[in-house]
Amino acid sequence: MQLPKVAIIDDEEQSRETLAETLQLIGFEPFVVQDTFTEASDLSAYIQKNAQAVICDHRLSDRGLAPFTGAELMPHLYKDKVPSLLITQYTETDINVSIRKYRESIPIVIGRDDLVDLYDLDRICFKFKKGFETCSQEFRGIMSSIRRPHRTLINIVDITTDSGEDVVEVFIPSWNPYRAVRFPISQMPEEIVITVKNSLDSKEEACLFACVNTGAEKADDLYFTRFEIAPELDENDGLA
């Protein structure tokens, strides 16, 4: 089977050269993006003219490749069914806000430290092939259990800040009732944000329904969409 031509998007020259060399060693044909772009849609269109898949760094603005992040580019590629992997060395600092905001359209996030062992090219090749195949399956409507969203109850316990942005801290009983998770408050409709803030101001817990991929093994992989105000729980129904 012929492997896809893979676009490499990284604002750091040494990193993209190393990744290009790695791709060549494992049988992929790399296409290194070196032009600058101001709009994610323009970069997406450019990629589709030159490659069949993408490996993209998350932070692209440090050296001026683009004013947007790799995560912001992902929904454009996802919509156009271009298999894409997001890589980052800032998982712990970026996952709750700038990555999770677009996580629904990012099937695969790879830590850059997973790519440093060039002596294990078979493992890297498998990771890339598996990642691209996961994307292609989602485009065909086949979602893995760790990516499939389910309508579930979430309990919002606080509003705080993370990376300079307002975030909500939530518990997801159907995923892990003892592990708090954060996501940007901007993901929720304004009328729901107002309801949540009113509940928290009254020292009450705010309960919502949301679509969440509760099969995710790690908090980093969770995403949240389609929020609804939950009715007040009945103490006798076993859910309160």
C-alpha positions as CSV (number, residue, x, y, z in Angstrom):
1,M,0.0,0.0,0.0
2,Q,1.4,3.4,-1.0
3,L,1.8,5.7,2.0
4,P,0.4,9.2,1.8
5,K,2.5,12.3,1.1
6,V,2.6,14.1,4.5
7,A,2.7,17.8,5.0
8,I,4.9,19.0,7.9
9,I,3.8,22.2,9.6
10,D,6.3,23.4,12.2
11,D,7.7,26.9,12.8
12,E,11.0,25.5,14.1
13,E,13.4,24.7,11.3
14,Q,15.4,22.0,13.1
15,S,12.2,20.2,14.3
16,R,10.7,20.1,10.8
17,E,13.9,18.9,9.2
18,T,14.2,16.1,11.8
19,L,10.6,15.1,11.3
20,A,11.1,15.1,7.5
21,E,14.1,12.8,7.8
22,T,12.1,10.5,10.1
23,L,9.2,10.3,7.7
24,Q,11.6,9.4,4.8
25,L,13.2,6.7,6.9
26,I,9.9,5.0,7.5
27,G,8.6,5.3,3.9
28,F,6.5,8.4,3.8
29,E,7.1,11.3,1.4
30,P,7.4,14.5,3.4
31,F,6.2,17.9,2.1
32,V,7.6,20.7,4.3
33,V,5.5,23.8,4.6
34,Q,7.8,26.9,4.7
35,D,5.5,29.7,3.6
36,T,3.7,31.9,6.2
37,F,-0.1,32.0,6.4
38,T,-2.5,34.4,8.2
39,E,-5.7,32.3,7.8
40,A,-6.1,28.7,8.8
41,S,-8.5,28.1,5.9
42,D,-5.8,29.3,3.4
43,L,-3.2,26.9,5.0
44,S,-5.7,24.0,4.8
45,A,-6.4,24.7,1.1
46,Y,-2.6,24.9,0.4
47,I,-2.0,21.6,2.1
48,Q,-4.7,19.8,0.2
49,K,-3.0,20.8,-3.1
50,N,0.3,19.4,-2.0
51,A,-0.3,16.4,0.4
52,Q,-2.7,13.8,1.5
53,A,-2.0,13.9,5.3
54,V,-0.6,16.3,7.9
55,I,1.6,16.3,10.9
56,C,1.3,19.7,12.6
57,D,3.0,21.3,15.6
58,H,0.6,23.1,18.0
59,R,2.5,26.4,18.5
60,L,3.1,28.0,15.2
61,S,3.5,31.7,16.0
62,D,6.8,31.8,17.9
63,R,8.8,32.1,14.6
64,G,6.0,33.6,12.5
65,L,4.7,30.7,10.5
66,A,1.1,31.5,11.5
67,P,-0.8,33.7,14.0
68,F,-3.0,30.7,14.8
69,T,-2.3,27.4,16.6
70,G,-2.1,23.9,15.1
71,A,-5.2,23.1,17.1
72,E,-7.1,25.9,15.4
73,L,-6.1,24.5,12.0
74,M,-7.3,21.0,12.8
75,P,-11.1,21.6,12.3
76,H,-10.5,22.9,8.8
77,L,-8.6,19.7,7.9
78,Y,-11.1,17.5,9.7
79,K,-14.0,19.1,7.8
80,D,-12.2,18.4,4.5
81,K,-11.3,14.9,5.6
82,V,-7.5,15.3,5.6
83,P,-5.9,12.8,8.1
84,S,-4.0,15.0,10.6
85,L,-1.9,14.5,13.7
86,L,-1.2,17.2,16.2
87,I,2.1,17.1,18.0
88,T,3.1,19.3,21.0
89,Q,5.8,19.5,23.6
90,Y,3.4,21.6,25.8
91,T,0.7,19.1,26.5
92,E,0.5,19.9,30.2
93,T,0.1,23.7,29.7
94,D,-2.0,23.7,26.5
95,I,-4.3,20.8,26.8
96,N,-7.0,22.4,28.9
97,V,-7.6,25.5,26.8
98,S,-6.0,26.0,23.4
99,I,-6.1,22.3,22.5
100,R,-9.3,21.1,24.2
101,K,-11.2,23.9,22.6
102,Y,-10.8,22.1,19.3
103,R,-10.4,18.5,20.6
104,E,-13.6,17.2,19.0
105,S,-11.8,17.7,15.6
106,I,-8.4,16.4,16.7
107,P,-8.5,12.6,16.8
108,I,-4.8,12.2,17.7
109,V,-2.5,14.3,19.8
110,I,1.1,13.1,20.1
111,G,3.7,14.4,22.6
112,R,6.9,15.4,20.9
113,D,8.8,13.3,23.4
114,D,7.2,10.2,21.8
115,L,9.1,11.0,18.6
116,V,12.6,11.5,19.8
117,D,13.7,7.8,19.8
118,L,15.0,7.4,16.2
119,Y,16.3,4.0,17.1
120,D,12.7,2.7,17.3
121,L,11.5,3.7,13.8
122,D,9.1,0.7,13.7
123,R,7.2,2.1,16.7
124,I,7.1,5.6,15.2
125,C,5.9,4.3,11.8
126,F,3.1,2.3,13.6
127,K,2.1,5.4,15.5
128,F,1.8,7.5,12.4
129,K,0.0,4.8,10.4
130,K,-2.4,4.1,13.2
131,G,-3.0,7.8,13.7
132,F,-3.8,8.4,10.1
133,E,-6.1,5.4,10.0
134,T,-8.0,6.5,13.1
135,C,-8.6,9.8,11.3
136,S,-9.8,8.1,8.1
137,Q,-12.1,5.9,10.0
138,E,-13.7,8.8,11.7
139,F,-14.3,10.5,8.3
140,R,-16.2,7.3,7.4
141,G,-18.3,7.5,10.5
142,I,-16.4,4.8,12.4
143,M,-15.4,6.2,15.8
144,S,-13.3,4.3,18.3
145,S,-14.7,3.8,21.8
146,I,-12.3,6.4,23.2
147,R,-13.5,9.0,20.8
148,R,-17.3,8.3,20.6
149,P,-19.3,11.0,22.4
150,H,-22.1,10.2,24.8
151,R,-24.7,12.4,26.4
152,T,-23.9,12.5,30.0
153,L,-24.2,14.5,33.2
154,I,-21.4,16.9,34.2
155,N,-21.1,18.8,37.4
156,I,-19.5,22.2,37.3
157,V,-18.0,23.2,40.6
158,D,-15.9,26.3,39.8
159,I,-14.9,28.9,37.3
160,T,-11.2,29.8,37.3
161,T,-8.5,30.8,34.8
162,D,-6.0,28.8,32.9
163,S,-3.5,30.2,30.4
164,G,-5.3,33.6,30.7
165,E,-8.7,32.3,29.8
166,D,-11.8,31.6,31.9
167,V,-12.3,27.8,32.3
168,V,-14.8,25.7,34.2
169,E,-13.8,22.9,36.5
170,V,-16.1,19.9,36.1
171,F,-16.6,16.3,37.4
172,I,-17.9,13.7,35.0
173,P,-19.5,10.9,37.1
174,S,-19.8,8.5,34.2
175,W,-16.1,8.9,33.4
176,N,-14.3,9.4,36.8
177,P,-16.3,11.0,39.7
178,Y,-13.0,11.8,41.5
179,R,-11.1,13.6,38.8
180,A,-11.7,17.2,37.9
181,V,-11.3,18.3,34.3
182,R,-11.1,21.8,32.8
183,F,-12.4,23.3,29.6
184,P,-12.9,26.8,28.3
185,I,-16.1,28.5,29.4
186,S,-16.3,30.0,25.9
187,Q,-17.3,26.5,24.5
188,M,-20.7,26.9,26.2
189,P,-23.6,29.0,24.8
190,E,-23.9,32.4,26.6
191,E,-27.3,31.6,28.1
192,I,-25.9,28.4,29.7
193,V,-22.9,30.4,31.0
194,I,-25.2,32.8,32.7
195,T,-27.2,30.0,34.3
196,V,-23.9,28.3,35.5
197,K,-22.6,31.6,37.0
198,N,-25.9,32.2,38.8
199,S,-25.8,28.7,40.3
200,L,-22.2,29.1,41.5
201,D,-22.9,32.6,42.9
202,S,-25.7,31.0,44.9
203,K,-23.1,28.4,46.2
204,E,-24.9,25.7,44.3
205,E,-23.4,23.1,42.0
206,A,-24.3,23.6,38.4
207,C,-25.4,20.4,36.6
208,L,-25.4,20.2,32.8
209,F,-25.8,17.6,30.1
210,A,-23.0,17.5,27.5
211,C,-21.8,15.1,24.9
212,V,-18.5,13.8,26.1
213,N,-16.3,10.9,25.0
214,T,-16.5,9.1,28.3
215,G,-14.6,6.1,26.9
216,A,-11.4,8.2,26.9
217,E,-8.6,6.6,29.0
218,K,-6.9,10.0,29.8
219,A,-8.3,13.4,30.8
220,D,-6.2,14.9,28.0
221,D,-8.3,13.1,25.4
222,L,-11.7,14.4,26.6
223,Y,-13.8,16.8,24.7
224,F,-17.2,18.5,25.4
225,T,-20.0,19.6,23.1
226,R,-23.8,20.1,22.9
227,F,-24.4,21.5,26.3
228,E,-27.9,21.5,27.9
229,I,-29.2,22.7,31.3
230,A,-30.0,19.6,33.4
231,P,-33.2,19.4,35.4
232,E,-32.9,19.5,39.1
233,L,-32.1,16.0,40.4
234,D,-34.7,14.1,42.4
235,E,-33.2,12.8,45.6
236,N,-35.2,9.6,45.2
237,D,-34.2,8.8,41.6
238,G,-30.7,7.5,42.5
239,L,-28.9,10.2,40.6
240,A,-28.7,12.9,43.1
